[in-house]
Amino acid sequence: GEPAEEEKQILVDAARQMRETHKAGKIRAFLESCITTREVVRPSFGEACFFHYNLRNPYSEDRVVLISFDDPELSVVTDAAEWRALNAAFGLGGRVEEDMFG
């Protein structure tokens, strides 16, 4: 019936090793879920679409932000003048900081 003390210890050690092996991956996945934002944009067929997303840096020093997308038709605005023109064309308002593109 009952497993011997040695078998119990083997099972406990195996469970501990499994937990330690998976801990780093679970922590990484949790942290990524906390700092990752996903936005879905679904314009109508043939519709030009422009939107802005406010990013806030909670740290006292500059940080790098990764923006990724799979659609080759999309692009990220990287120029203050272009941002101002698109913002005005789509009536979104908001201010542009010249040094936010760099």
DODO-666566 format. One record per residue: residue number from 0; residue in three letters; x, y, z of N, C-alpha, C, CB in turn. Coordinates in nm, 3 decimals, always signed. Atoms other than C-alpha are relative to their C-alpha. Last residue first. Glycine has a CB too. Example, Ala and Ser with C-alpha at 12.3 -4.5 7.8 and 13.67 -1.06 7.14 Angstrom:
# DODO-666566
+-----+------+---------+---------+---------+---------+---------+---------+---------+---------+---------+---------+---------+---------+
: seq : type :    n.px :    n.py :    n.pz :   ca.px :   ca.py :   ca.pz :    c.px :    c.py :    c.pz :   cb.px :   cb.py :   cb.pz :
+-----+------+---------+---------+---------+---------+---------+---------+---------+---------+---------+---------+---------+---------+
:   1 :  SER :  -0.082 :  -0.119 :  -0.006 :  +1.367 :  -0.106 :  +0.714 :  -0.077 :  +0.109 :  +0.073 :  +0.041 :  +0.046 :  -0.142 :
:   0 :  ALA :  +0.089 :  -0.119 :  +0.000 :  +1.230 :  -0.450 :  +0.780 :  +0.090 :  +0.120 :  +0.000 :  -0.099 :  +0.003 :  +0.125 :
+-----+------+---------+---------+---------+---------+---------+---------+---------+---------+---------+---------+---------+---------+
***
This chain:
# DODO-666566
+-----+------+---------+---------+---------+---------+---------+---------+---------+---------+---------+---------+---------+---------+
: seq : type :    n.px :    n.py :    n.pz :   ca.px :   ca.py :   ca.pz :    c.px :    c.py :    c.pz :   cb.px :   cb.py :   cb.pz :
+-----+------+---------+---------+---------+---------+---------+---------+---------+---------+---------+---------+---------+---------+
: 101 :  GLY :  -0.144 :  -0.013 :  -0.002 :  +1.439 :  +6.034 :  -3.133 :  +0.076 :  -0.122 :  -0.021 :  +0.042 :  +0.053 :  +0.121 :
: 100 :  PHE :  -0.046 :  +0.082 :  +0.111 :  +1.076 :  +6.120 :  -3.156 :  +0.151 :  +0.012 :  -0.003 :  -0.065 :  +0.045 :  -0.137 :
:  99 :  MET :  +0.054 :  +0.134 :  -0.022 :  +0.949 :  +6.244 :  -2.819 :  +0.033 :  -0.094 :  -0.115 :  -0.151 :  +0.006 :  +0.019 :
:  98 :  ASP :  -0.104 :  +0.097 :  -0.035 :  +1.187 :  +6.540 :  -2.839 :  -0.055 :  -0.141 :  +0.023 :  +0.073 :  +0.047 :  +0.123 :
:  97 :  GLU :  -0.099 :  +0.013 :  +0.107 :  +0.947 :  +6.763 :  -3.034 :  +0.103 :  -0.109 :  +0.032 :  +0.071 :  +0.134 :  -0.022 :
:  96 :  GLU :  -0.128 :  -0.039 :  -0.057 :  +0.667 :  +6.700 :  -2.784 :  +0.107 :  -0.028 :  -0.105 :  +0.031 :  -0.075 :  +0.134 :
:  95 :  VAL :  -0.117 :  +0.072 :  +0.048 :  +0.340 :  +6.693 :  -2.968 :  +0.123 :  +0.055 :  +0.069 :  +0.013 :  +0.011 :  -0.154 :
:  94 :  ARG :  -0.122 :  -0.079 :  +0.025 :  +0.016 :  +6.797 :  -2.805 :  +0.113 :  -0.091 :  -0.043 :  +0.041 :  +0.079 :  +0.126 :
:  93 :  GLY :  -0.117 :  +0.045 :  -0.074 :  -0.326 :  +6.646 :  -2.829 :  +0.123 :  +0.079 :  -0.036 :  +0.024 :  -0.147 :  -0.025 :
:  92 :  GLY :  -0.051 :  -0.094 :  -0.100 :  -0.604 :  +6.685 :  -3.079 :  +0.121 :  -0.058 :  +0.072 :  -0.109 :  +0.035 :  +0.101 :
:  91 :  LEU :  -0.021 :  +0.061 :  -0.131 :  -0.764 :  +6.385 :  -3.248 :  +0.047 :  +0.096 :  +0.107 :  +0.099 :  -0.110 :  -0.014 :
:  90 :  GLY :  +0.068 :  -0.073 :  -0.106 :  -0.922 :  +6.552 :  -3.548 :  +0.018 :  -0.056 :  +0.139 :  -0.144 :  +0.006 :  -0.030 :
:  89 :  PHE :  +0.098 :  +0.090 :  -0.061 :  -0.816 :  +6.289 :  -3.803 :  -0.070 :  +0.063 :  +0.120 :  +0.068 :  -0.127 :  +0.043 :
:  88 :  ALA :  +0.085 :  +0.057 :  +0.105 :  -0.640 :  +6.537 :  -4.031 :  -0.109 :  -0.090 :  +0.059 :  +0.085 :  -0.081 :  -0.099 :
:  87 :  ALA :  +0.094 :  -0.103 :  +0.046 :  -0.506 :  +6.736 :  -3.733 :  -0.098 :  -0.058 :  -0.102 :  +0.075 :  +0.119 :  -0.062 :
:  86 :  ASN :  +0.084 :  -0.033 :  -0.113 :  -0.346 :  +6.432 :  -3.570 :  -0.107 :  +0.102 :  -0.040 :  +0.085 :  +0.056 :  +0.116 :
:  85 :  LEU :  +0.097 :  +0.108 :  -0.014 :  -0.214 :  +6.317 :  -3.904 :  -0.097 :  +0.028 :  +0.114 :  +0.072 :  -0.133 :  +0.024 :
:  84 :  ALA :  +0.087 :  +0.000 :  +0.119 :  -0.046 :  +6.655 :  -3.969 :  -0.107 :  -0.109 :  +0.011 :  +0.082 :  -0.020 :  -0.128 :
:  83 :  ARG :  +0.089 :  -0.117 :  -0.008 :  +0.092 :  +6.683 :  -3.613 :  -0.100 :  +0.001 :  -0.116 :  +0.083 :  +0.132 :  -0.001 :
:  82 :  TRP :  +0.096 :  +0.026 :  -0.108 :  +0.231 :  +6.328 :  -3.626 :  -0.099 :  +0.113 :  +0.011 :  +0.073 :  -0.019 :  +0.133 :
:  81 :  GLU :  +0.097 :  +0.097 :  +0.051 :  +0.392 :  +6.394 :  -3.965 :  -0.107 :  -0.029 :  +0.105 :  +0.071 :  -0.131 :  -0.042 :
:  80 :  ALA :  +0.081 :  -0.071 :  +0.099 :  +0.560 :  +6.707 :  -3.826 :  -0.108 :  -0.094 :  -0.059 :  +0.090 :  +0.055 :  -0.114 :
:  79 :  ALA :  +0.096 :  -0.090 :  -0.066 :  +0.677 :  +6.524 :  -3.512 :  -0.090 :  +0.071 :  -0.100 :  +0.075 :  +0.103 :  +0.084 :
:  78 :  ASP :  -0.036 :  -0.139 :  +0.026 :  +0.840 :  +6.240 :  -3.709 :  -0.108 :  +0.090 :  +0.059 :  +0.017 :  +0.026 :  -0.153 :
:  77 :  THR :  -0.127 :  -0.027 :  -0.066 :  +0.849 :  +5.869 :  -3.627 :  +0.046 :  +0.144 :  -0.017 :  +0.106 :  -0.093 :  -0.053 :
:  76 :  VAL :  -0.039 :  -0.138 :  +0.027 :  +0.493 :  +5.764 :  -3.707 :  +0.125 :  +0.030 :  +0.081 :  -0.116 :  +0.100 :  +0.035 :
:  75 :  VAL :  -0.005 :  -0.080 :  -0.122 :  +0.475 :  +5.385 :  -3.691 :  +0.047 :  +0.139 :  -0.038 :  +0.095 :  -0.064 :  +0.107 :
:  74 :  SER :  -0.128 :  -0.065 :  -0.029 :  +0.372 :  +5.201 :  -4.003 :  -0.014 :  +0.082 :  +0.127 :  +0.046 :  +0.090 :  -0.119 :
:  73 :  LEU :  -0.006 :  -0.092 :  -0.113 :  +0.103 :  +4.955 :  -4.103 :  +0.138 :  +0.064 :  +0.011 :  -0.034 :  -0.073 :  +0.130 :
:  72 :  GLU :  +0.070 :  -0.123 :  +0.037 :  +0.056 :  +4.798 :  -4.448 :  +0.005 :  +0.105 :  +0.111 :  -0.145 :  -0.030 :  -0.035 :
:  71 :  PRO :  -0.092 :  -0.088 :  +0.072 :  +0.322 :  +4.535 :  -4.371 :  -0.064 :  +0.131 :  -0.045 :  +0.055 :  -0.072 :  -0.121 :
:  70 :  ASP :  +0.057 :  -0.044 :  +0.127 :  +0.087 :  +4.384 :  -4.107 :  +0.096 :  +0.096 :  -0.071 :  -0.136 :  +0.068 :  +0.022 :
:  69 :  ASP :  -0.022 :  +0.099 :  +0.105 :  +0.265 :  +4.187 :  -3.835 :  -0.043 :  +0.048 :  -0.139 :  -0.074 :  -0.125 :  +0.034 :
:  68 :  PHE :  +0.124 :  +0.033 :  +0.069 :  +0.308 :  +4.453 :  -3.569 :  +0.033 :  -0.089 :  -0.117 :  -0.075 :  +0.129 :  -0.047 :
:  67 :  SER :  -0.009 :  +0.099 :  +0.108 :  +0.571 :  +4.545 :  -3.314 :  -0.138 :  -0.025 :  -0.058 :  +0.062 :  -0.133 :  +0.052 :
:  66 :  ILE :  +0.131 :  +0.000 :  +0.064 :  +0.632 :  +4.846 :  -3.091 :  +0.012 :  -0.099 :  -0.116 :  -0.044 :  +0.145 :  -0.049 :
:  65 :  LEU :  +0.010 :  +0.078 :  +0.123 :  +0.923 :  +4.801 :  -2.853 :  -0.144 :  +0.005 :  -0.049 :  +0.045 :  -0.147 :  +0.023 :
:  64 :  VAL :  +0.133 :  +0.057 :  +0.020 :  +0.985 :  +5.072 :  -2.596 :  +0.001 :  -0.074 :  -0.133 :  -0.111 :  +0.111 :  +0.004 :
:  63 :  VAL :  +0.027 :  +0.035 :  +0.139 :  +1.332 :  +5.161 :  -2.469 :  -0.136 :  -0.067 :  -0.006 :  +0.112 :  -0.092 :  -0.058 :
:  62 :  ARG :  +0.017 :  +0.143 :  +0.028 :  +1.352 :  +5.331 :  -2.130 :  -0.027 :  -0.019 :  -0.149 :  -0.115 :  -0.062 :  +0.085 :
:  61 :  ASP :  +0.058 :  +0.036 :  +0.129 :  +1.476 :  +5.674 :  -2.018 :  -0.005 :  -0.152 :  -0.016 :  +0.081 :  +0.063 :  -0.115 :
:  60 :  GLU :  -0.093 :  -0.010 :  +0.113 :  +1.545 :  +5.717 :  -1.646 :  -0.071 :  -0.044 :  -0.129 :  +0.127 :  -0.088 :  +0.026 :
:  59 :  SER :  -0.064 :  -0.132 :  -0.001 :  +1.315 :  +5.801 :  -1.353 :  +0.102 :  +0.015 :  -0.113 :  +0.069 :  +0.023 :  +0.133 :
:  58 :  TYR :  -0.137 :  +0.000 :  -0.054 :  +1.089 :  +5.505 :  -1.423 :  +0.061 :  +0.139 :  -0.010 :  +0.088 :  -0.102 :  -0.075 :
:  57 :  PRO :  +0.006 :  -0.012 :  -0.146 :  +0.709 :  +5.503 :  -1.463 :  +0.138 :  +0.008 :  +0.066 :  -0.076 :  -0.117 :  +0.058 :
:  56 :  ASN :  -0.118 :  +0.063 :  -0.056 :  +0.740 :  +5.582 :  -1.835 :  -0.004 :  +0.017 :  +0.151 :  +0.131 :  +0.060 :  -0.061 :
:  55 :  ARG :  -0.053 :  -0.067 :  -0.119 :  +0.395 :  +5.655 :  -1.967 :  +0.118 :  -0.079 :  +0.053 :  -0.109 :  +0.016 :  +0.110 :
:  54 :  LEU :  -0.095 :  +0.082 :  -0.077 :  +0.287 :  +5.567 :  -2.318 :  +0.049 :  +0.082 :  +0.118 :  +0.119 :  -0.047 :  -0.089 :
:  53 :  ASN :  -0.085 :  -0.069 :  -0.097 :  -0.024 :  +5.727 :  -2.464 :  +0.087 :  -0.100 :  +0.076 :  -0.085 :  +0.082 :  +0.099 :
:  52 :  TYR :  +0.006 :  +0.073 :  -0.126 :  -0.154 :  +5.546 :  -2.771 :  +0.096 :  +0.069 :  +0.096 :  +0.036 :  -0.152 :  -0.019 :
:  51 :  HIS :  -0.118 :  -0.014 :  -0.084 :  -0.230 :  +5.732 :  -3.086 :  -0.026 :  -0.069 :  +0.133 :  +0.037 :  +0.149 :  +0.022 :
:  50 :  PHE :  +0.033 :  -0.008 :  -0.142 :  -0.460 :  +5.645 :  -3.367 :  +0.128 :  +0.022 :  +0.078 :  -0.075 :  -0.128 :  +0.048 :
:  49 :  PHE :  -0.109 :  -0.055 :  -0.080 :  -0.462 :  +5.679 :  -3.743 :  -0.047 :  +0.004 :  +0.145 :  +0.043 :  +0.142 :  -0.050 :
:  48 :  CYS :  +0.023 :  -0.006 :  -0.143 :  -0.674 :  +5.478 :  -3.987 :  +0.123 :  +0.056 :  +0.070 :  -0.037 :  -0.139 :  +0.056 :
:  47 :  ALA :  -0.125 :  -0.040 :  -0.064 :  -0.714 :  +5.493 :  -4.360 :  -0.028 :  +0.020 :  +0.148 :  +0.060 :  +0.131 :  -0.065 :
:  46 :  GLU :  +0.001 :  -0.116 :  -0.089 :  -1.020 :  +5.299 :  -4.471 :  +0.140 :  +0.027 :  +0.055 :  -0.098 :  -0.022 :  +0.116 :
:  45 :  GLY :  -0.037 :  -0.122 :  +0.071 :  -0.998 :  +5.069 :  -4.774 :  +0.007 :  +0.124 :  +0.087 :  -0.096 :  +0.024 :  -0.108 :
:  44 :  PHE :  -0.078 :  +0.021 :  +0.122 :  -1.184 :  +4.785 :  -4.600 :  +0.024 :  +0.133 :  -0.071 :  -0.073 :  -0.098 :  -0.094 :
:  43 :  SER :  +0.079 :  +0.054 :  +0.111 :  -1.310 :  +4.903 :  -4.263 :  +0.089 :  -0.013 :  -0.122 :  -0.124 :  +0.090 :  -0.030 :
:  42 :  PRO :  +0.067 :  -0.098 :  +0.087 :  -1.051 :  +4.956 :  -3.992 :  -0.084 :  -0.071 :  -0.107 :  +0.105 :  +0.093 :  -0.067 :
:  41 :  ARG :  +0.073 :  +0.064 :  +0.109 :  -0.989 :  +4.686 :  -3.732 :  -0.070 :  +0.106 :  -0.085 :  -0.103 :  -0.103 :  +0.055 :
:  40 :  VAL :  +0.060 :  -0.105 :  +0.082 :  -0.723 :  +4.796 :  -3.484 :  -0.064 :  -0.070 :  -0.119 :  +0.106 :  +0.108 :  -0.047 :
:  39 :  VAL :  +0.047 :  +0.051 :  +0.127 :  -0.633 :  +4.552 :  -3.206 :  -0.071 :  +0.113 :  -0.072 :  -0.095 :  -0.123 :  +0.019 :
:  38 :  GLU :  +0.111 :  -0.077 :  +0.054 :  -0.420 :  +4.675 :  -2.918 :  -0.038 :  -0.061 :  -0.134 :  +0.036 :  +0.152 :  -0.014 :
:  37 :  ARG :  +0.038 :  +0.036 :  +0.137 :  -0.195 :  +4.454 :  -2.709 :  -0.122 :  +0.082 :  -0.038 :  -0.029 :  -0.153 :  -0.014 :
:  36 :  THR :  +0.134 :  -0.044 :  +0.036 :  -0.019 :  +4.585 :  -2.402 :  -0.026 :  -0.039 :  -0.145 :  -0.016 :  +0.154 :  +0.020 :
:  35 :  THR :  +0.034 :  +0.010 :  +0.141 :  +0.278 :  +4.413 :  -2.245 :  -0.144 :  +0.044 :  -0.021 :  +0.020 :  -0.143 :  -0.052 :
:  34 :  ILE :  -0.057 :  -0.115 :  +0.071 :  +0.427 :  +4.515 :  -1.910 :  -0.035 :  +0.002 :  -0.148 :  +0.148 :  +0.002 :  +0.016 :
:  33 :  CYS :  +0.022 :  -0.125 :  -0.074 :  +0.223 :  +4.295 :  -1.674 :  +0.047 :  +0.122 :  -0.078 :  +0.072 :  -0.005 :  +0.135 :
:  32 :  SER :  +0.143 :  -0.031 :  +0.006 :  +0.196 :  +4.003 :  -1.917 :  -0.031 :  +0.131 :  +0.071 :  -0.082 :  -0.115 :  +0.061 :
:  31 :  GLU :  +0.032 :  -0.045 :  +0.135 :  +0.573 :  +4.013 :  -1.965 :  -0.149 :  +0.035 :  -0.012 :  +0.037 :  -0.107 :  -0.103 :
:  30 :  LEU :  -0.049 :  -0.136 :  +0.016 :  +0.621 :  +3.995 :  -1.589 :  -0.031 :  +0.055 :  -0.138 :  +0.151 :  +0.005 :  +0.026 :
:  29 :  PHE :  +0.081 :  -0.090 :  -0.083 :  +0.396 :  +3.689 :  -1.560 :  +0.045 :  +0.144 :  -0.018 :  +0.009 :  -0.041 :  +0.147 :
:  28 :  ALA :  +0.132 :  -0.013 :  +0.065 :  +0.563 :  +3.512 :  -1.853 :  -0.089 :  +0.096 :  +0.078 :  -0.069 :  -0.137 :  -0.012 :
:  27 :  ARG :  -0.018 :  -0.079 :  +0.122 :  +0.910 :  +3.579 :  -1.706 :  -0.135 :  +0.023 :  -0.069 :  +0.099 :  -0.069 :  -0.097 :
:  26 :  ILE :  -0.024 :  -0.138 :  -0.043 :  +0.801 :  +3.452 :  -1.362 :  +0.014 :  +0.091 :  -0.121 :  +0.127 :  +0.008 :  +0.089 :
:  25 :  LYS :  +0.127 :  -0.052 :  -0.049 :  +0.652 :  +3.138 :  -1.518 :  +0.014 :  +0.145 :  +0.047 :  -0.054 :  -0.087 :  +0.115 :
:  24 :  GLY :  +0.090 :  -0.024 :  +0.113 :  +0.964 :  +3.074 :  -1.721 :  -0.132 :  +0.059 :  +0.042 :  -0.024 :  -0.129 :  -0.074 :
:  23 :  ALA :  -0.051 :  -0.114 :  +0.077 :  +1.193 :  +3.120 :  -1.421 :  -0.093 :  +0.033 :  -0.117 :  +0.142 :  -0.029 :  -0.052 :
:  22 :  LYS :  +0.022 :  -0.127 :  -0.070 :  +0.977 :  +2.892 :  -1.200 :  +0.045 :  +0.120 :  -0.085 :  +0.075 :  +0.000 :  +0.133 :
:  21 :  HIS :  +0.103 :  -0.079 :  +0.067 :  +0.957 :  +2.600 :  -1.444 :  -0.018 :  +0.139 :  +0.059 :  -0.130 :  -0.073 :  +0.005 :
:  20 :  THR :  -0.026 :  -0.004 :  +0.144 :  +1.282 :  +2.428 :  -1.346 :  -0.097 :  +0.092 :  -0.072 :  -0.008 :  -0.141 :  -0.059 :
:  19 :  GLU :  -0.115 :  -0.089 :  +0.022 :  +1.242 :  +2.518 :  -0.978 :  +0.030 :  +0.015 :  -0.149 :  +0.123 :  -0.055 :  +0.074 :
:  18 :  ARG :  +0.042 :  -0.136 :  -0.033 :  +0.891 :  +2.364 :  -0.968 :  +0.114 :  +0.098 :  -0.028 :  -0.044 :  +0.010 :  +0.147 :
:  17 :  MET :  +0.090 :  -0.044 :  +0.106 :  +1.010 :  +2.049 :  -1.148 :  -0.043 :  +0.145 :  +0.023 :  -0.124 :  -0.091 :  -0.009 :
:  16 :  GLN :  -0.082 :  -0.025 :  +0.118 :  +1.303 :  +2.012 :  -0.908 :  -0.087 :  +0.052 :  -0.116 :  +0.074 :  -0.128 :  -0.042 :
:  15 :  ARG :  -0.079 :  -0.121 :  -0.026 :  +1.074 :  +2.050 :  -0.606 :  +0.083 :  +0.037 :  -0.123 :  +0.092 :  -0.021 :  +0.123 :
:  14 :  ALA :  +0.093 :  -0.114 :  +0.005 :  +0.827 :  +1.795 :  -0.747 :  +0.074 :  +0.131 :  +0.020 :  -0.112 :  -0.015 :  +0.106 :
:  13 :  ALA :  +0.038 :  -0.017 :  +0.141 :  +1.109 :  +1.548 :  -0.817 :  -0.094 :  +0.120 :  -0.015 :  -0.066 :  -0.128 :  -0.054 :
:  12 :  ASP :  -0.114 :  -0.059 :  +0.070 :  +1.250 :  +1.599 :  -0.465 :  -0.032 :  +0.025 :  -0.148 :  +0.123 :  -0.092 :  +0.011 :
:  11 :  VAL :  -0.011 :  -0.139 :  -0.047 :  +0.909 :  +1.536 :  -0.309 :  +0.114 :  +0.070 :  -0.073 :  +0.024 :  +0.004 :  +0.154 :
:  10 :  LEU :  +0.112 :  -0.076 :  +0.058 :  +0.860 :  +1.224 :  -0.521 :  +0.006 :  +0.147 :  +0.039 :  -0.133 :  -0.060 :  +0.044 :
:   9 :  ILE :  -0.028 :  -0.011 :  +0.143 :  +1.205 :  +1.089 :  -0.428 :  -0.109 :  +0.082 :  -0.069 :  +0.011 :  -0.141 :  -0.065 :
:   8 :  GLN :  -0.103 :  -0.104 :  +0.014 :  +1.136 :  +1.166 :  -0.061 :  +0.036 :  +0.021 :  -0.147 :  +0.127 :  -0.038 :  +0.081 :
:   7 :  LYS :  +0.062 :  -0.130 :  -0.027 :  +0.812 :  +0.970 :  -0.076 :  +0.100 :  +0.112 :  -0.022 :  -0.056 :  +0.005 :  +0.143 :
:   6 :  GLU :  +0.080 :  -0.032 :  +0.118 :  +0.992 :  +0.678 :  -0.238 :  -0.069 :  +0.134 :  +0.016 :  -0.103 :  -0.109 :  -0.027 :
:   5 :  GLU :  -0.096 :  -0.034 :  +0.106 :  +1.252 :  +0.678 :  +0.044 :  -0.074 :  +0.039 :  -0.128 :  +0.095 :  -0.119 :  -0.027 :
:   4 :  GLU :  -0.051 :  -0.135 :  -0.029 :  +0.980 :  +0.685 :  +0.310 :  +0.094 :  +0.047 :  -0.110 :  +0.072 :  +0.002 :  +0.137 :
:   3 :  ALA :  -0.103 :  -0.007 :  -0.103 :  +0.819 :  +0.378 :  +0.154 :  +0.048 :  +0.144 :  +0.015 :  +0.118 :  -0.095 :  -0.033 :
:   2 :  PRO :  -0.138 :  -0.008 :  +0.051 :  +0.505 :  +0.416 :  -0.050 :  +0.097 :  +0.012 :  +0.118 :  +0.016 :  +0.120 :  -0.097 :
:   1 :  GLU :  -0.063 :  -0.132 :  -0.016 :  +0.189 :  +0.300 :  +0.133 :  +0.141 :  -0.001 :  -0.061 :  +0.007 :  +0.040 :  +0.149 :
:   0 :  GLY :  +0.072 :  -0.120 :  +0.000 :  +0.000 :  +0.000 :  +0.000 :  +0.077 :  +0.128 :  +0.000 :  -0.082 :  -0.001 :  +0.107 :
+-----+------+---------+---------+---------+---------+---------+---------+---------+---------+---------+---------+---------+---------+
***
